[in-house]
C-alpha cells in the first residue's frame, strides 16, 4: 500500500468517506492476509479507539495498517504485539476486510476482541513448537 497515487486518493477523501485498498504483508496475520482488501474510513487520530486497526503513514513514508494499542499518544502494534515507531500521520481506520467473496465488517464491538490479539499471540509464541507451526501457517 505504498503507492503515492493511493495515498493521494486517501488524502483527497473527505472525513468519514470510505475506500477499498489492497493489503500487502503479514504483520496483521491472521486478521488481514497479504492480498486481502481493507475498507478504510478516512479520518484522523481523534477517531481512533483502542482495538481499532489504524491506517497510518509510518516514519519511512509507507502506509501501514496496525492495531491501536493506545491513544493519546497513539501507539500501534502488529498482530504479535511488536510496537511500531510513532506514526507521521493517521489517514483513517479499517472498517472491513474482504477475502475473496467474504467480507467481514469490523463493528466497534468487535474491537474488544481485537485488543486481545497481540496478547494472545505473545502467549501462544511461548508454547514449545507452536511458534514454528504459526510461522509455517502464516507463510
C-alpha positions as CSV (number, residue, x, y, z in Angstrom):
1,X,0.0,0.0,0.0
2,X,2.9,2.3,-0.6
3,X,1.7,3.7,-4.0
4,X,1.8,7.5,-3.8
5,X,-1.4,7.6,-6.0
6,X,-3.3,5.7,-3.5
7,X,-2.1,7.9,-0.7
8,X,-3.1,11.0,-2.7
9,X,-6.6,9.5,-3.2
10,X,-6.9,8.8,0.5
11,X,-5.9,12.3,1.4
12,X,-8.5,13.7,-1.1
13,X,-11.3,11.8,0.6
14,X,-13.4,13.9,3.0
15,X,-13.5,12.6,6.6
16,X,-16.0,9.8,7.0
17,X,-15.8,8.6,3.4
18,X,-14.5,5.1,2.7
19,X,-12.5,3.3,0.0
20,X,-11.1,-0.2,-0.5
21,X,-7.4,-0.8,-0.6
22,X,-5.4,-4.0,-1.2
23,X,-3.3,-5.1,1.8
24,X,0.2,-6.3,1.5
25,X,2.4,-8.1,4.1
26,X,2.0,-10.4,7.0
27,X,2.1,-8.1,10.1
28,X,-1.7,-8.5,10.8
29,X,-1.9,-12.2,10.1
30,X,-4.4,-13.9,10.6
31,X,-6.7,-10.8,10.7
32,X,-5.6,-9.5,7.4
33,X,-3.7,-11.6,4.8
34,X,-1.4,-10.5,2.0
35,X,-3.8,-9.7,-0.9
36,X,-6.9,-9.1,1.2
37,X,-8.8,-5.9,0.7
38,X,-9.4,-3.5,3.5
39,X,-12.0,-0.8,3.6
40,X,-10.6,2.4,5.1
41,X,-12.7,5.2,6.6
42,X,-10.9,8.5,6.2
43,X,-10.3,10.2,9.5
44,X,-7.6,11.4,11.9
45,X,-6.2,10.3,15.3
46,X,-9.2,11.6,17.2
47,X,-11.5,8.9,15.6
48,X,-9.3,6.0,16.8
49,X,-10.0,3.8,19.8
50,X,-8.0,1.0,21.4
51,X,-8.6,-2.1,19.3
52,X,-9.2,-0.3,16.0
53,X,-7.0,-1.0,13.0
54,X,-5.4,2.3,12.1
55,X,-4.1,3.2,8.7
56,X,-1.1,5.4,9.3
57,X,1.9,6.8,7.4
58,X,5.0,5.4,9.2
59,X,8.3,7.3,9.6
60,X,9.6,5.8,6.3
61,X,6.6,7.2,4.5
62,X,4.8,3.8,4.0
63,X,1.1,3.2,4.6
64,X,0.7,0.7,7.4
65,X,-2.5,-0.8,8.9
66,X,-1.9,-1.9,12.5
67,X,-3.8,-2.4,15.7
68,X,-4.3,0.6,18.0
69,X,-2.8,-0.4,21.4
70,X,-3.2,3.1,23.0
71,X,-4.5,6.5,22.1
72,X,-3.1,9.8,23.4
73,X,-0.3,9.4,22.3
74,X,-1.1,6.9,19.6
75,X,0.7,3.5,19.8
76,X,0.1,0.9,17.1
77,X,1.3,-2.7,17.1
78,X,1.4,-5.7,14.8
79,X,-0.8,-8.8,15.5
80,X,2.0,-10.3,17.5
81,X,2.4,-7.1,19.6
82,X,5.5,-5.6,18.0
83,X,5.3,-1.9,18.8
84,X,5.6,0.5,15.8
85,X,7.6,3.7,15.8
86,X,5.3,6.8,16.2
87,X,3.3,7.4,13.0
88,X,3.9,10.5,11.0
89,X,0.2,10.8,10.2
90,X,-3.1,9.0,10.7
91,X,-5.2,8.6,7.5
92,X,-8.1,6.5,8.8
93,X,-9.2,3.3,10.3
94,X,-10.0,-0.1,8.8
95,X,-13.8,-0.9,9.0
96,X,-14.0,-4.1,6.9
97,X,-11.8,-6.8,5.5
98,X,-12.6,-8.6,2.2
99,X,-11.1,-12.0,1.4
100,X,-12.4,-13.4,-1.9
101,X,-16.2,-13.4,-1.7
102,X,-16.2,-13.0,2.1
103,X,-16.5,-9.5,3.6
104,X,-16.0,-9.1,7.3
105,X,-17.3,-5.8,8.8
106,X,-15.4,-4.7,11.8
107,X,-18.0,-3.0,14.1
108,X,-16.6,-1.3,17.1
109,X,-18.0,-4.1,19.3
110,X,-15.5,-6.5,17.6
111,X,-12.7,-4.3,18.7
112,X,-12.9,-5.5,22.2
113,X,-11.8,-8.9,20.9
114,X,-9.2,-7.4,18.5
115,X,-7.5,-5.8,21.6
116,X,-6.6,-9.3,22.8
117,X,-4.9,-10.5,19.6
118,X,-1.4,-9.2,20.5
119,X,-1.6,-10.6,24.0
120,X,-2.9,-14.0,22.7
121,X,-0.2,-14.1,20.0
122,X,2.6,-13.5,22.6
123,X,1.2,-16.2,24.9
124,X,1.0,-18.7,22.0
125,X,4.5,-18.0,20.9
126,X,5.8,-19.1,24.3
127,X,4.4,-22.6,23.8
128,X,7.1,-25.1,22.6
129,X,6.9,-25.8,18.9
130,X,3.9,-23.5,18.3
131,X,6.0,-20.6,17.1
132,X,7.4,-22.7,14.3
133,X,3.9,-24.0,13.4
134,X,2.4,-20.5,13.3
135,X,5.2,-19.3,11.0
136,X,4.5,-22.2,8.6
137,X,0.8,-21.4,8.6
138,X,1.4,-17.7,8.0
139,X,4.0,-18.3,5.3
